[in-house]
Amino acid sequence: MQFLLGLPISRKTYVREKYLFGTMLAVVTWILSILMQMLFRRIQTSADHGFEFPGMFPVFLAIVFVFLGYSIPFILKYGAEKGRTISYATLFGVFAVILVLSKMNFFPVIENKITQVLEKGMIFLIVSIVFLTGSYFISLKIIEKKEY
């Protein structure tokens, strides 16, 4: 990091590049996956092909934005190795909570609400973009305060 910030780029540019690269990579991958699914749908002839809910497309992109939004500040704050470890531990914790809640039959209570939100996937995408934007400003503060 010391060498990187010794180059003629500002800290703000470095953070902006991380977010732009992550977002561009996510969007390109997302578009390619949609195109591949459309191609596979054309090839398949049976009526019972998986994944017929195009409203989920924005949700996939939103999940990537949320992951970027919470992992980049951890990486900037604690370094690459420790930041990734904390990021993955957080992700594991979320999945553990979901598993425990599903074992307690908590999800049938909220299943209809989740379905309604997923049907309106664009709302989730907009919320994730707002989250990613907030994360960007948090990352700027972290990198500006950090001493190397």
C-alpha positions in Angstrom: 0.0 0.0 0.0 2.9 2.4 0.7 4.3 1.8 -2.7 0.9 2.2 -4.3 0.2 5.5 -2.6 3.7 6.6 -3.5 2.7 6.6 -7.2 1.2 9.8 -8.7 -2.5 8.9 -7.8 -4.5 10.2 -4.9 -6.1 8.2 -2.2 -9.5 9.3 -3.5 -8.6 8.0 -7.0 -7.5 4.7 -5.5 -10.9 4.2 -3.7 -12.8 5.3 -6.8 -10.9 2.8 -8.9 -11.7 -0.1 -6.5 -15.4 0.7 -6.6 -15.6 1.3 -10.4 -13.7 -1.8 -11.2 -15.8 -3.9 -8.9 -19.0 -2.4 -10.2 -18.0 -2.8 -13.8 -16.9 -6.4 -13.3 -20.2 -7.2 -11.6 -22.3 -5.5 -14.3 -20.4 -7.2 -17.2 -20.7 -10.6 -15.5 -24.4 -10.0 -14.8 -25.1 -9.1 -18.4 -23.2 -12.2 -19.7 -25.1 -14.4 -17.3 -28.4 -13.0 -18.5 -27.4 -13.6 -22.1 -26.2 -17.1 -21.4 -29.5 -17.9 -19.7 -31.5 -16.5 -22.6 -29.4 -18.7 -25.0 -29.9 -21.8 -22.9 -33.6 -21.1 -22.8 -33.7 -21.0 -26.5 -31.9 -24.3 -26.8 -34.1 -26.1 -24.2 -37.3 -27.4 -25.6 -39.0 -28.7 -22.5 -41.6 -26.6 -20.7 -39.9 -27.3 -17.4 -36.8 -25.3 -17.5 -35.3 -23.8 -14.4 -35.3 -20.2 -13.4 -38.2 -18.5 -15.0 -38.3 -15.5 -12.8 -36.7 -12.6 -14.6 -37.5 -10.4 -11.6 -34.6 -12.1 -9.9 -32.0 -10.6 -12.3 -31.8 -7.3 -10.5 -31.6 -9.1 -7.1 -28.4 -10.9 -8.2 -26.7 -7.7 -9.1 -27.9 -6.1 -5.9 -26.4 -9.0 -3.8 -23.0 -8.3 -5.5 -23.3 -4.6 -4.8 -24.0 -5.3 -1.1 -21.0 -7.7 -0.9 -18.8 -5.0 -2.5 -20.3 -2.4 -0.2 -19.3 -4.1 3.0 -16.1 -5.9 1.9 -14.1 -3.0 0.4 -14.2 -0.9 3.6 -13.0 -3.9 5.6 -10.2 -4.4 3.2 -9.1 -0.8 3.3 -9.4 -0.6 7.1 -7.7 -3.8 8.1 -5.6 -4.7 5.0 -6.1 -7.3 2.3 -5.8 -10.5 4.3 -7.4 -9.5 7.5 -10.1 -7.6 5.6 -11.0 -10.6 3.5 -11.1 -12.8 6.6 -13.5 -10.4 8.4 -15.6 -10.1 5.2 -15.9 -13.8 4.8 -16.6 -14.3 8.5 -19.4 -11.7 8.2 -20.8 -13.6 5.2 -20.6 -16.9 7.1 -22.4 -15.3 10.1 -25.2 -14.1 7.9 -25.6 -17.6 6.4 -25.5 -19.1 9.9 -28.3 -16.8 11.1 -30.3 -17.7 8.0 -29.8 -21.4 8.6 -30.8 -21.1 12.3 -33.9 -19.1 11.4 -34.9 -21.6 8.7 -34.6 -24.5 11.3 -36.9 -22.5 13.6 -39.5 -22.2 10.8 -39.2 -18.4 10.9 -39.2 -18.1 7.2 -42.8 -19.2 6.5 -43.9 -16.2 8.5 -42.0 -13.7 6.3 -42.0 -15.7 3.1 -44.8 -13.7 1.4 -43.0 -10.4 2.2 -39.7 -11.7 0.8 -41.5 -12.9 -2.3 -43.1 -9.4 -2.7 -39.7 -7.8 -2.3 -38.0 -10.1 -4.8 -40.8 -9.5 -7.3 -39.9 -5.9 -7.0 -36.2 -6.6 -7.5 -35.5 -3.1 -8.8 -36.3 -1.7 -5.3 -33.7 -4.0 -3.8 -31.2 -3.0 -6.6 -31.8 0.7 -5.8 -31.3 0.1 -2.1 -28.1 -1.7 -2.8 -26.8 1.1 -5.0 -27.5 3.6 -2.2 -25.7 1.2 0.2 -22.8 1.0 -2.2 -22.6 4.8 -2.5 -22.6 5.2 1.3 -19.9 2.5 1.5 -17.8 4.5 -1.0 -17.9 7.6 1.2 -17.1 5.5 4.3 -14.1 4.0 2.4 -12.9 7.6 1.5 -12.9 8.5 5.1 -11.1 5.3 6.1 -8.3 5.8 3.4 -7.9 9.5 4.2 -7.4 8.8 8.0 -5.1 5.8 7.4 -1.4 6.5 7.9 1.2 4.5 5.9 
